Amino acid sequence: MLPPCRRGPFVDAPDLQAFLTNELIDDCNSYDKERTRRMAREWK
């Protein structure tokens, strides 16, 4: 089962900011956080 931080691609665009600021992202390592931010920019 994937960690919560990997839910990113399935989060609706309107909820993206909320997801990025969610405390769950703190459970991810630096690589995952940077990858999530990069993906977030591509979704816009």
N, C-alpha and C positions, 0 to 999 in steps of 0.2 A: 504493500500500500504506500502510495506516494505521500510525502510530507505535505502539510497544508500549504506551504509556500508555492508548491507546484500547481496549485489550482489556477494560477494567473490566467492562462490562455482561455479559461472557461468563465472568467468573470465578465459580466456585461460592462460595456464601455462607461455608462453613467456611474457605475460603482468602482471604476478603476482607481480613482483617487483614494476612496475609502479603503480599498484593498491595499494600496501601497503604503498607507499610513497605519494599517492594522498591526497590532502587536505581534500577530502570528509571524510576520515577516522577520521578526527578530530571531526566530528559531532557525532561519536559513543562514547559511554561511555567506561570506562576502561575495563569492562568485555568483551564488544564486541571486543575491540581492541586485548585483549589477546586471545580471542577465535579465531579471524581471524589469528593471528600469529601462533597459534597452528595448525590450519587447513592448513596454508601455508606450514608448515614443513611436514605435512603428504602428501601434493600433490607432493613434490619433488621426 
